[in-house]
């Protein structure tokens, strides 16, 4: 997935109020950018880190800039990391339409943001004639504390635990369900950060035991765009 326009480079001054980041552009101007990431962003907030912003010409937007990419070090040199939680869903949507997920063959109808459970919306609901509904939940991953090992979540996520429980309920009701972890950086394996959120860890384990499937995808990230690179094992 390509960024529609060239990104603008700057240096991170601070990230605050979860969705705001102050950045000094290379031209010297200081701007406030929207940060579409409610997580802790552990390891990605080093002062003066190189960051890359997209710019909108929409006059109705309060903030012109959005934070898309950061350069971070994970003990093996610096690399680019995608920070926007808005990006994984379109990436998975494109992959679904392109037939990337061989295990989903036979479910040609793809619907987005479908209500289910108590008060949730599944990212994708796949349907096929004579087949049970297939619920696909997408999670953004950007935590890496050991070289090559991506982790989720980077902070407590009651919403994420609820999603796992509701996916398990769908499987028990006769449907099929899968959670897809989109790792917006180069990783060779994936695991759960159980020390950061043991509740999510238990909900994940219970969901897998109920029959929910899980897939982890590593991405190639650059200032030109973000693309799915490969599947990685869940350990």
N, C-alpha and C positions, 0 to 999 in steps of 0.2 A: 504494500500500500504506500503510494507516494504522497508526500506532502504537496499540496497544490501550488505552493509558492516557496521560494527559498527561505529557510529559517534565518533568524537574526541572532547573532552571537552576543553573549554578554557574560557577566560574572555575577554569581549569586551573592546578594547581600544578606538576605534573610527570608525565611518562609514563616508565615504567621497566620493566625486565625484559620488554619487548615487550608484555605482556598486562595491565599494571597502570597505572592512572592515579590520582593523588591529586587530588581536586577539593574546593574549598571551595564549599559550597552557599550560596545567597543568604541563608539563615537563619543562616549563620556556621559551621555544622557542617562538619568536614572528613571526607571519606569516601574510601575506595579503591574504584574502579570497575574492572570487567573491560573491557579494550580488545580487542575481537575484530578485531585488525588486526596481522599480523606484519610489515608493511612499515616503511619508515623514516618515513613520514608527513611527508615534507619539506614545510615551509610551513604545517603544521597544528598545530604544538606551541608556539606563542608563549606565554610566561608570561602568565597572567591572561586568556587567550582565553576568550570565552564558550563554554561547552559545555553540552550537554543530555543528561541521563541518563534511562534507563528504570529502573524499580524492580520487582523480583520479590518476590512473597510466598512463594516456594517455600522452605520451611525447610531443604531439603537443599542449597541453594546456599551456597557459601562466601562469595560476594560478592553483596550485594543489588542493587547497581547495575551497569548496563552503559552504556558510552559510545556514544551513537548519532550525535550531530550536533555539529559545531563551527562557529563563525563565524570565517571567515578572509578575508583581503584578498589579491587577486591583481592589484593595480594598477588596479582599476576599481571600487573600493568594496568593502565587506564583503558576504559572502554565506554562506549555509549550505552545508556539505559533509557528506555522510554518510560515516562512518568505519567502519562495521561491514562486514567482509567476508562476514558471514553473510546480508546482505540481497540482493545481486544475484541469487543463485540463485532465491529465491522470486519476485522481480520477473520474471525471464525465464520461469520456470515459468508464472506467470499470463499473461504475454504469449503464450506458446506455446498455451495452452489457449484464449485469446481470439482466436487467428488473426491476431495482429499481424504475424507474419513470413510475408509472402505467398510467399516463396521456399520455404517449408516446407510449402505446401499439398500434400496427398496423403500425408502421413506422420501419420496420426491417433493412432497409439499412442505414448505418451510414457512412457519408463522413466527412473528417476533412479538415479544412483550405480551404474552398471554397470561391472564390471571389464573392462579391456581392456589391451592392450599388455603390457609386462613386469610392472609393478606399479602400475598406475594405475586410477582410476575416472573415467569420463567423467561430467560433470554431468548430461547428458541424452542418451539414446539414443532416436531417433525411428524408427519402423518403419511401413511401409505395404505393402499387398499388391502384389507385383510390382515393388517398389522396393528399391534397396540400402539397408542400414542407414545412418542419418544421425547422426553423432556431433557433439554440440554442447558445447563447452567455454566456460565463463563466467569472465571475469576482472574483478576490481574495479579501478576507476581513481579516483584522488583526487589526482593530481599535476598542478599547473598552474604553470609558471614564466613563461609569457607569457600575457597576458590572452586568454582565449577558447580557448587551445590546451591540451587535456588530453593527458597523456603516461602511458605505461606501459612498464616498471615504474618504481617509485621507488627500487629497490635491486636488486642482483643476485638472480635467481631461477632457480636450477638446476632447480627443479621445473617452472617455467613453460616453460623451454627444452625439457625432456623431453616435456612435453605437446605442444608444437608438433611435435617429431620423431615422436611416436607418432600424432598426427593425420595427418601426412603418410604414415606407414606404412599407416594405414587406407585412405587414398585410393588408394595404390598397389595395395592388395589388392582394389580394386573398390568400396569404400564411398564415402560422401560425408562431409565434415567441415567444421565451421565454428567459429570462435572469435568469441565475442560479448564486446565490451568494454563494461561498464556504468560510465558516468562518473557518479559520485554528486555532481554539481554541474552548474552551467550552463556548457556549452561549445559552441562553434560548429564545432570541428574537433578531430581526434585524430591523434596521431603516436606513434612509438616513442621512448623516451628511450635512444637508442643509446649515448650517452656514459656512462650509468649502468650499462648491461648490454649490451655489444656481443655477448656470446654469445647472449642472447635475440634480439637483432636479427637475427643471422645465421640462427638457427633459424626465426624468423618468415619471413624472406625465402625460405628453402628450402622451408618448408611452403606458402607462397603459390605458389611456382613448381611445386610438386607438385600443386596443385589445391585446397588448403584455402582456404575462403572466410573473410572477415572482415567483421564488422559492428560499428560503434561507435554507442552510444546515450547521449545526454545525458539527465540527469534533472532534474526539479524537486524540490528538497529544502526542507523546512520543518520546523518543530517538530511539525507534525501528521503528517507522513509523507513518503515518497519515492515518486515516480511517474516512469515513463519519459515523457520529453517528446518527443523526436524523434531521428531518425537524423542523424548528422553525418558529413561526409566524412573518410576516412583519408588523410592527406597525408604 
